[in-house]
């Protein structure tokens, strides 16, 4: 099992994350598009080559993201209508997420088998997530799921703070 840590940069103008391994070595970089439509996040390897792309659908009542890995769309993440707690659905062959999405404490399964686990690291400066990768072939997809859900949460937090006087 491989452990990775996703750390959002707090004072960044655009959304930026660094993905590190347990030795604190950079593994991936995630760079969000700033003031660009559609909003995108590029997952870059250490050579700064794009290995995955997350795109937020522009005209959608509820947030919807498309994830491409190596130029092929592999996952669609939809926020579902719910009165109480945030719910999401994932459209991909055999992939589902079980657990508490809102608190970023969940497992990613493929055909019923756990391929990854995500936990929010508390008491850190900025958002930080521990990601355990069980199936390393699915590493980029699991990271993309974390980034997309984090984006939905950030958008909702911004909307709720803007609507309160």
C-alpha positions as CSV (number, residue, x, y, z in Angstrom):
1,X,0.0,0.0,0.0
2,X,1.3,3.4,-0.9
3,X,0.6,6.5,1.2
4,X,0.3,10.0,-0.3
5,X,-0.5,13.3,1.2
6,X,-2.3,16.1,-0.6
7,X,-1.6,19.5,0.8
8,X,-3.4,22.6,-0.4
9,X,-1.3,25.8,-0.5
10,X,-3.0,28.3,1.7
11,X,-1.9,31.6,0.3
12,X,-2.1,30.7,-3.4
13,X,-4.1,32.9,-5.9
14,X,-5.2,29.9,-7.9
15,X,-6.0,26.5,-6.5
16,X,-2.8,24.5,-6.0
17,X,-2.0,21.3,-4.3
18,X,1.1,19.3,-3.8
19,X,1.0,15.5,-3.5
20,X,3.8,14.1,-1.5
21,X,4.9,10.6,-0.4
22,X,5.8,9.6,3.2
23,X,9.4,10.8,2.7
24,X,7.9,14.3,1.8
25,X,9.1,13.9,-1.8
26,X,6.9,15.5,-4.4
27,X,4.9,12.9,-6.5
28,X,2.3,15.1,-8.3
29,X,1.3,18.7,-8.5
30,X,-2.3,19.8,-9.0
31,X,-2.9,23.2,-10.5
32,X,-6.3,24.8,-10.9
33,X,-7.2,27.3,-13.5
34,X,-7.7,30.7,-12.1
35,X,-10.6,32.8,-13.4
36,X,-11.0,30.5,-16.4
37,X,-14.2,28.8,-17.7
38,X,-14.6,25.9,-17.5
39,X,-12.7,25.5,-14.3
40,X,-10.1,22.8,-14.6
41,X,-7.5,21.1,-12.5
42,X,-4.4,19.5,-14.0
43,X,-2.6,16.6,-12.3
44,X,1.0,16.9,-13.3
45,X,3.9,14.5,-12.6
46,X,7.2,15.6,-11.3
47,X,8.3,16.4,-14.9
48,X,5.3,18.8,-15.1
49,X,3.6,16.6,-17.7
50,X,-0.2,16.4,-17.4
51,X,-1.3,12.9,-16.5
52,X,-4.9,13.7,-15.6
53,X,-7.4,16.5,-16.1
54,X,-10.4,17.4,-14.0
55,X,-13.0,19.6,-15.6
56,X,-16.0,21.2,-13.9
57,X,-19.1,21.3,-16.2
58,X,-20.1,24.9,-16.8
59,X,-23.9,24.9,-17.2
60,X,-25.0,22.4,-14.5
61,X,-27.6,23.0,-11.7
62,X,-25.5,20.8,-9.4
63,X,-21.7,20.5,-9.6
64,X,-20.5,17.9,-12.1
65,X,-16.9,17.0,-12.9
66,X,-15.3,15.0,-15.7
67,X,-12.0,13.2,-15.0
68,X,-9.6,12.3,-17.9
69,X,-6.6,10.1,-17.4
70,X,-4.1,10.0,-20.3
71,X,-6.6,11.8,-22.5
72,X,-9.5,9.4,-21.9
73,X,-12.6,10.3,-19.8
74,X,-12.7,7.7,-17.1
75,X,-14.9,9.1,-14.3
76,X,-17.8,11.5,-13.9
77,X,-18.6,12.9,-10.5
78,X,-22.1,14.3,-9.8
79,X,-23.4,16.1,-6.7
80,X,-26.9,14.8,-6.1
81,X,-29.8,16.8,-4.7
82,X,-30.1,16.3,-1.0
83,X,-31.7,18.3,1.9
84,X,-29.4,17.2,4.6
85,X,-26.0,15.9,3.8
86,X,-23.9,16.2,0.6
87,X,-24.3,13.2,-1.6
88,X,-22.3,12.4,-4.8
89,X,-22.5,9.7,-7.4
90,X,-19.6,8.5,-9.5
91,X,-20.1,7.1,-13.0
92,X,-17.2,4.8,-13.8
93,X,-16.9,1.1,-14.4
94,X,-17.3,-0.5,-11.0
95,X,-16.1,2.5,-9.0
96,X,-18.0,3.7,-5.9
97,X,-17.2,5.8,-2.9
98,X,-18.4,4.8,0.6
99,X,-18.1,6.9,3.7
100,X,-18.4,10.5,4.8
101,X,-17.6,12.6,1.7
102,X,-18.3,15.9,3.5
103,X,-15.7,15.2,6.2
104,X,-13.3,13.7,3.6
105,X,-13.3,10.3,5.3
106,X,-14.1,7.6,2.7
107,X,-13.0,4.6,0.8
108,X,-12.9,4.1,-3.0
109,X,-14.0,0.7,-4.2
110,X,-13.8,-0.9,-7.6
111,X,-16.1,-3.9,-8.1
112,X,-16.6,-4.1,-4.3
113,X,-12.8,-4.2,-3.5
114,X,-11.2,-1.3,-1.6
115,X,-8.6,0.4,-3.9
116,X,-8.0,3.5,-1.8
117,X,-8.8,5.3,1.5
118,X,-9.0,9.0,2.1
119,X,-8.8,10.8,5.5
120,X,-8.7,14.6,6.1
121,X,-5.7,15.5,8.3
122,X,-7.0,17.7,11.1
123,X,-5.1,20.5,12.8
124,X,-3.1,21.4,9.7
125,X,-2.6,24.8,8.1
126,X,-4.8,24.6,5.0
127,X,-6.5,21.4,3.8
128,X,-4.5,18.3,3.9
129,X,-5.5,14.7,3.1
130,X,-3.9,11.4,3.7
131,X,-4.6,9.1,0.7
132,X,-3.8,5.4,1.0
133,X,-3.5,3.7,-2.4
134,X,-4.2,0.0,-2.4
135,X,-4.3,-0.4,-6.2
136,X,-1.6,1.8,-7.7
137,X,-3.1,1.5,-11.2
138,X,-6.0,3.7,-9.8
139,X,-3.7,6.3,-8.1
140,X,-4.5,9.2,-10.5
141,X,-8.2,8.5,-10.4
142,X,-8.3,8.5,-6.6
143,X,-6.4,11.7,-6.4
144,X,-8.7,13.3,-9.0
145,X,-11.8,12.2,-6.9
146,X,-10.3,13.9,-3.8
147,X,-9.5,17.2,-5.8
148,X,-13.0,17.3,-7.3
149,X,-14.8,16.8,-4.0
150,X,-12.5,19.4,-2.3
151,X,-13.5,21.8,-5.1
152,X,-17.2,21.3,-4.5
153,X,-16.7,21.8,-0.8
154,X,-14.7,25.0,-1.4
155,X,-17.4,26.4,-3.8
156,X,-20.2,25.6,-1.3
157,X,-18.2,27.3,1.5
158,X,-17.6,30.4,-0.6
159,X,-21.3,30.5,-1.6
160,X,-22.6,30.1,2.0
161,X,-20.2,32.8,3.3
162,X,-21.2,35.2,0.5
163,X,-24.9,34.7,1.2
164,X,-24.6,35.5,5.0
165,X,-24.7,39.2,5.8
